[in-house]
């Protein structure tokens, strides 16, 4: 995402110089206007820019960002000045994007900008949750404690994603080996046997004829598959980039048998953890729902939370608003209602989040334990089918010679 250097005048008449990260110049001006600043100068700078001519700066790993926030929390608690702590963390950052962001945060904070506004300039590095946690701490809370809670939340979210990726690694490797094995046999090994069968006039069964046709198409029309695959990928990517396409795909993913339930629980765990973290830090419910909607990373859940936010802003109870949106299961609604009555809503949300995390781990392990033998059997059947298609004509040739 491009980074813009700007000069602006704040609502109190103070001249300010800093940088801001935004998809376009218009979006950058809109962000400044939303913060009560009037841009007097704005230009795109090279750091973090991607215009198609230079290298794209990768988004830093969540683990590294969480670790950096954890270290900043410890440094502040130990009495190290904020700017000094940020400078040290910027120097030791492994990710280029994180290094650039922290350097800009150092400059912004040194010029009097609030830490939350400095985080807001880099949405690809620091999530909305980081902005809200820092803003609450600046309003009278403990910045070290707020950053510690933020690091806990980010580490928990990263751990859930890591477990899912680790569990799915073996099935993906088996699937990749299966595809490569079949392609090598059909494209390189089978043509040699087929030439031999043709020369000797062997009687070919229908399975061998099917493989011969597949081999002929793959070896002579391979570019058609490449063009179709690339075109399909581009079309799907463009469709997913639009709001309607993204919503359709998100709804489709949630309806996939077994996997959709796992994905739903992961999304709900992320949303509930975000809500628990914000509410325990004193963030109002309306702002909590808004930030949680952005953290959902799913258009269906995001729309539901935005609708719940509007209902809460109009005076409805959170439990009623969440029930009306139709996304949250009965357990969550029951715990939210209990938390409203007892005043322990953050703790209730943390409990449900932990419960969903455990259920997700169990379901992922169960799914992978089923997928692994199924994929091995499928690979065996495919290889066996190809082998028999080659062996049967060989036996017919041997019988003819006898």
BADREN-345319 format. One line per 5 residues: their letters; for each residue x, y, z of C-alpha. Coordinates in steps of 0.1 Angstrom, whole numbers. Layout:
A> X,Y,Z | ...;
//
This chain:
XXXXX> 0,0,0 | 14,35,-9 | 28,57,18 | 23,95,15 | 43,122,32;
XXXXX> 20,151,42 | 19,185,59 | -14,194,76 | -30,219,99 | -49,204,129;
XXXXX> -82,217,143 | -62,236,169 | -41,254,142 | -9,233,148 | 12,226,117;
XXXXX> 20,189,114 | 44,168,92 | 42,131,90 | 34,101,67 | 2,82,62;
XXXXX> -5,49,45 | -36,47,22 | -47,30,-11 | -48,63,-30 | -42,100,-25;
XXXXX> -79,106,-22 | -82,81,6 | -52,96,23 | -69,131,23 | -101,114,35;
XXXXX> -83,98,65 | -67,132,74 | -101,149,72 | -116,123,94 | -89,130,120;
XXXXX> -97,167,119 | -67,177,98 | -65,198,67 | -39,186,43 | -17,214,29;
XXXXX> 8,191,11 | 7,155,1 | 31,134,-20 | 38,97,-24 | 71,86,-11;
XXXXX> 91,55,-20 | 91,37,13 | 64,10,12 | 53,21,-23 | 43,-3,-50;
XXXXX> 35,12,-84 | 44,-18,-105 | 80,-6,-111 | 95,-14,-77 | 94,-44,-54;
XXXXX> 63,-49,-33 | 68,-46,5 | 53,-77,21 | 30,-75,50 | 49,-84,82;
XXXXX> 41,-117,99 | 15,-114,127 | 39,-132,150 | 65,-106,145 | 41,-77,150;
XXXXX> 27,-93,182 | 62,-99,195 | 71,-63,188 | 41,-50,207 | 49,-74,235;
XXXXX> 84,-60,238 | 71,-24,236 | 47,-32,265 | 76,-46,286 | 99,-16,278;
XXXXX> 72,9,288 | 65,-10,320 | 102,-9,328 | 102,29,324 | 118,32,290;
XXXXX> 106,63,271 | 81,55,243 | 102,70,215 | 134,53,227 | 116,20,229;
XXXXX> 102,24,194 | 136,33,180 | 152,2,194 | 124,-21,181 | 126,-5,147;
XXXXX> 163,-13,145 | 158,-50,153 | 127,-55,131 | 133,-83,106 | 105,-74,83;
XXXXX> 111,-44,60 | 74,-33,62 | 75,-34,100 | 109,-15,101 | 95,12,78;
XXXXX> 63,15,99 | 81,17,132 | 105,43,118 | 75,64,107 | 58,59,141;
XXXXX> 90,72,158 | 89,103,137 | 52,109,143 | 54,104,180 | 85,126,182;
XXXXX> 65,154,166 | 37,151,191 | 13,128,173 | -5,103,195 | 6,67,193;
XXXXX> -29,56,182 | -29,81,152 | 6,69,143 | -7,33,142 | -36,45,121;
XXXXX> -12,56,94 | -1,19,88 | -33,-3,86 | -14,-31,69 | 9,-34,99;
XXXXX> -11,-24,129 | -47,-36,130 | -77,-15,140 | -76,-32,174 | -41,-17,180;
XXXXX> -54,17,172 | -83,14,196 | -63,-1,224 | -37,27,222 | -65,53,220;
XXXXX> -81,40,252 | -48,39,270 | -41,75,259 | -74,86,273 | -64,76,308;
XXXXX> -55,39,309 | -23,19,313 | -5,18,279 | 17,-11,290 | -12,-32,301;
XXXXX> -32,-23,269 | -3,-33,247 | 1,-65,266 | -36,-74,261 | -32,-66,224;
XXXXX> -2,-89,221 | -21,-117,239 | -49,-113,214 | -26,-113,183 | -6,-143,196;
XXXXX> -38,-162,202 | -52,-155,167 | -19,-164,151 | -17,-196,171 | -52,-207,158;
XXXXX> -41,-200,122 | -8,-218,127 | -25,-249,141 | -49,-251,111 | -20,-247,86;
XXXXX> 1,-273,104 | -28,-298,104 | -35,-293,67 | 2,-294,56 | 3,-332,53;
XXXXX> -29,-335,32 | -17,-307,9 | 17,-324,4 | 0,-357,-4 | -24,-339,-29;
XXXXX> 6,-322,-45 | 25,-355,-49 | -6,-372,-64 | -10,-345,-90 | 27,-345,-99;
XXXXX> 28,-383,-101 | -2,-385,-124 | 11,-358,-147 | 45,-374,-150 | 31,-408,-158;
XXXXX> 5,-395,-183 | 28,-370,-200 | 62,-388,-201 | 59,-425,-193 | 27,-435,-210;
XXXXX> 36,-421,-245 | 66,-445,-247 | 44,-475,-239 | 17,-463,-263 | 42,-461,-291;
XXXXX> 53,-497,-284 | 17,-509,-283 | 10,-492,-316 | 40,-507,-333 | 31,-542,-321;
XXXXX> -6,-539,-328 | -16,-548,-292 | -53,-550,-284 | -60,-521,-261 | -88,-520,-234;
XXXXX> -109,-489,-230 | -89,-478,-199 | -58,-477,-220 | -75,-458,-248 | -88,-432,-223;
XXXXX> -52,-427,-210 | -39,-425,-245 | -63,-396,-253 | -54,-379,-221 | -17,-382,-228;
XXXXX> -21,-369,-263 | -40,-339,-251 | -15,-331,-223 | 15,-334,-246 | 2,-316,-276;
XXXXX> -23,-291,-261 | -7,-283,-228 | -8,-246,-234 | -46,-247,-235 | -46,-258,-199;
XXXXX> -22,-231,-189 | -43,-204,-206 | -75,-217,-190 | -59,-219,-156 | -44,-184,-157;
XXXXX> -76,-169,-171 | -97,-186,-145 | -74,-174,-117 | -75,-138,-130 | -113,-138,-134;
XXXXX> -119,-153,-99 | -94,-128,-84 | -112,-99,-100 | -146,-112,-90 | -134,-117,-54;
XXXXX> -120,-81,-53 | -155,-67,-58 | -179,-63,-28 | -205,-86,-43 | -180,-113,-53;
XXXXX> -163,-112,-19 | -196,-116,-1 | -207,-145,-24 | -174,-163,-18 | -175,-157,19;
XXXXX> -210,-171,21 | -200,-201,0 | -170,-209,22 | -192,-209,53 | -215,-235,36;
XXXXX> -188,-261,28 | -195,-293,48 | -172,-297,79 | -147,-271,66 | -173,-244,67;
XXXXX> -181,-251,103 | -144,-250,112 | -140,-217,93 | -171,-203,111 | -156,-211,145;
XXXXX> -123,-196,136 | -140,-163,126 | -162,-163,157 | -132,-169,179 | -114,-140,163;
XXXXX> -144,-117,167 | -152,-127,203 | -115,-124,213 | -114,-89,198 | -146,-79,216;
XXXXX> -134,-93,250 | -101,-74,246 | -117,-41,238 | -145,-43,264 | -120,-53,292;
XXXXX> -100,-22,282 | -131,1,286 | -139,6,249 | -177,14,244 | -198,-14,229;
XXXXX> -206,5,197 | -169,10,189 | -162,-25,200 | -186,-39,174 | -172,-16,147;
XXXXX> -137,-28,153 | -147,-64,157 | -165,-62,123 | -132,-51,107 | -114,-80,123;
XXXXX> -138,-106,111 | -123,-108,76 | -157,-122,64 | -183,-100,47 | -213,-120,61;
XXXXX> -201,-116,97 | -190,-80,91 | -224,-70,78 | -241,-87,108 | -219,-69,133;
XXXXX> -224,-36,116 | -262,-41,118 | -258,-50,155 | -237,-18,160 | -265,3,146;
XXXXX> -290,-14,168 | -269,-8,199 | -264,28,189 | -301,32,188 | -305,18,224;
XXXXX> -309,-19,220 | -292,-44,243 | -261,-61,228 | -276,-95,233 | -307,-86,214;
XXXXX> -287,-69,187 | -265,-99,182 | -295,-123,182 | -312,-102,155 | -282,-104,132;
XXXXX> -286,-141,129 | -249,-151,128 | -240,-160,164 | -250,-195,177 | -272,-199,208;
XXXXX> -243,-205,232 | -227,-171,223 | -261,-153,227 | -267,-170,261 | -232,-161,274;
XXXXX> -236,-125,262 | -270,-122,279 | -255,-136,311 | -226,-113,309 | -249,-83,306;
XXXXX> -267,-93,338 | -236,-100,358 | -214,-73,344 | -188,-99,334 | -193,-97,296;
XXXXX> -155,-97,288 | -149,-128,309 | -179,-146,293 | -166,-138,258 | -132,-150,267;
XXXXX> -147,-183,279 | -167,-188,247 | -136,-179,226 | -115,-205,245 | -143,-231,240;
XXXXX> -144,-225,203 | -107,-226,200 | -106,-261,216 | -135,-272,194 | -116,-259,163;
XXXXX> -85,-279,173 | -105,-311,178 | -124,-307,145 | -93,-299,125 | -75,-330,139;
XXXXX> -106,-351,132 | -108,-337,96 | -72,-344,89 | -74,-379,103 | -101,-386,78;
XXXXX> -85,-368,48 | -51,-385,51 | -62,-421,45 | -88,-410,19 | -62,-392,-1;
XXXXX> -37,-422,2 | -64,-445,-11 | -73,-422,-39 | -36,-419,-49 | -34,-457,-48;
XXXXX> -65,-461,-70 | -52,-436,-96 | -17,-451,-98 | -33,-486,-99 | -56,-476,-127;
XXXXX> -27,-463,-147 | -5,-493,-140 | -33,-517,-150 | -39,-498,-182 | -3,-504,-191;
XXXXX> 1,-540,-178 | -31,-555,-195 | -18,-547,-230 | 16,-561,-221 | 0,-593,-210;
XXXXX> -19,-595,-243 | 13,-590,-262 | 30,-618,-242 | 0,-641,-248 | 2,-634,-286;
XX> 39,-642,-287 | 33,-676,-269;
//
